[in-house]
Amino acid sequence: MGKKRVGEGSQAPSQPKKTSRPTSSSSAPATAKGTKDAYPLILPTSTRGLQFVSDEQKSRYAILASWNTSEQKFFHADSLRRMWMLDDMLTLINRLGWAEYITMQCISYDRLMIEFLSSLHVDWDGTFAGHEVVISFRMFNVDHRMNLRMFNEFLKLPVVNGAFRDVPSLWRSGHAWLSITRSKRKQFTDRWGRPRIFDPREAKATDICNVNIRYLQRLTANIIFGRNDNQNGCRKAELFIIWCTLSDIPMDTGAFIIRHLAEVAKVSNKNVLSIGGTVTAIAIALGHTSKLPTLEPHFLGGHLDLGSLHHMHIIDTRGATIRYPHHGATLFTLPNVERTTVNNKRNWNCDRCIIRATVLPADEDAECDQKEDEDVDEEEGDDVDAGLRVMYIG
């Protein structure tokens, strides 16, 4: 659905009017190439009041101020409750430790976001208070410095020793993708023409079979990897988070968030900035709430509600029922707990197969390809592709 911006009613049309407020002095177009619902930043015409600590920050600020922005979409319990999906989604959310984080649904402030990004530095090799990773940035002309543990605590995210901070190099993404797709999934090949199960450059979330898992992927693309570009594409890190969730494997969510923010802040990449709500949540956690009214707000924040899910072609709300389509065919109407619950592993993919495999080898010398022995536990009457045995590790 269209973005909801400050000053617009809740019944805003899908293509809202551009604000008449002053914007950046840049000549950035109203809509960035290859993106949807991207708009110029709402910034004062001058940087008066901002204190830059270096010429580098000032230069980065000027470049970032020329980019476009879009809203993040947040968790929506009422819509999930109507489809009888709330219990399953809360199970997944609690496994990730996001129960408090998903309630941080904040308004975005463009000036705060650009000040933060222009000053953000993440040193993964440094130490701070005895913990590796040093994160530093400025908000409201105040320097902030913290380690990764503190960053997680500010966002009410769990801190678990040994949790994954990034996608392991030996993690077999193809096996994980196979466990949640299977039937009618897109076929991929590598540069030598050999078949691949998963390609992060081309994999589409429309191949994901379970509606709860699709919701989790879209939620992750909004609140962890806040991005505007092709949210229907399933990135490798998003698939890894799905796998961690289904397998109940601990991961360091803050590490994934700050790594993404640092990537967004690189001025060599012209991104559409979709992280305003996340930046505001950090500011509130740091005690800057009383200063927010001094800034011009932009987005109120959207939701992954029934309307948005219909707009994203995840569900079909036309008519008197809510239908769940997959590759042009309606699989069933919602609610349908028997088919949607993630507690039944056969619901994870359309072939209703339980997949078993070593997705993350313990041996560092193991080859990370798709040649491993595989096993299938089929439901009676199901067929499996000739020569292909599917797998899952739980």
C-alpha positions, 0 to 999 in steps of 0.5 A: 500500500502507499506510504503514510506520511505525517500530516496525511490521513489514514485513508491516504491513496496508494500513490500519496501526494508529495509533501510541500515541505522544503526538501534537500537542495539536491536535484534528486528525482521524486522516485529513484530508479528501479524503486517504488514509493521512494521520495525526497528527504524532508530536510531543512534548506541549511545544516544550521544547528548541526555540528560536524566533527570532520570534513568527512562527515560533512561531505557524507551528509551532503551526499546522503541528503541527496538520496531518497527515502521510503517507509518501513512496515512493521508487525501487525498483530490484528491482521495475523489474528484475523488469519489465525496466524498470530500464535505461530508468528509469535512462536517464531518471534520469541525464538528470535528474541524479537518480542520487544523489538517488534513493538518499536514502531517509530516515526522517521525523522530524516535529519536524524537519520542522515546525521546518524548515517553520516557519522556511523563507524563500525569497527569489527576488529576493535574492542570496547569495554572488553567486547569486540566491535566498536560502534560510534555515531552522532545524534543531536550533536552528541557522540555515542560509542558502544559495543555490540552487546550494548547495541543489542540491549538498547534495542531489547534484543537478546545477547547469546554467547556464541550466536551467529553474527553473520551467515557462516561461509559453510552454511548450505543455503540450497538445503535451507531454501529447498526445505521451504519451497520445493514445488514449482520453485525457480531453477537456477544455474551457476556461471558454468551452467550447473544447477543450483538450488538457491541463488540470492541474486534471483531467488523470489519469496513467491517460491516460499510455500508457508504463509507464516514464513513468507510473512517472516521474510517480509518482516525481516526485509523491513525491520532488520534489513530495512530496504526498499529494493525488491523486497520480494527477492529473498536475500541470503541473510534473510534465508539464514534468519528463517533457517535459524528461526525454524531450527531454533538456532541462536543468532545475534540480531544486532550484528545483522542490523548494524552491519546493514546500517553500515552498508547503507551508510556507504556513500558509494552505494546510492540507496533508498533509505528505509531505516528511519524508524530503526534510527529513531528507536536507537535515539529513543533508547539513548534518551533523546525522546525529548529532542525529537519534537524539534525535528520535522517528522516524515513517515508515521510507519506502515504495517504488514497488515491485510491491505499491504499483504494483498498489495504485495500479492502474499494474500488475496483479500478480494471478495468475502474470503482471504485466499492464499495464492501460490504461483497463480493457484489458490492453495486454500482460504485463511484461516487454515491452521492445519495447513499454516502452522509451522509446528508441522514441518510438512507445512514448510514446503508445498510437497509436504516433505520433511527435509533432513540434511547437514545444513551447517557442517562442523568440519571446516574442510567440508565442501560447501556445495550441493553434493551431500547425501540427502534423505526424504521423509515423504507423506504417503502418496507424495512423489519426489523429483527423480534423482533428487532426495530432499533434506532438512536439519532441525 
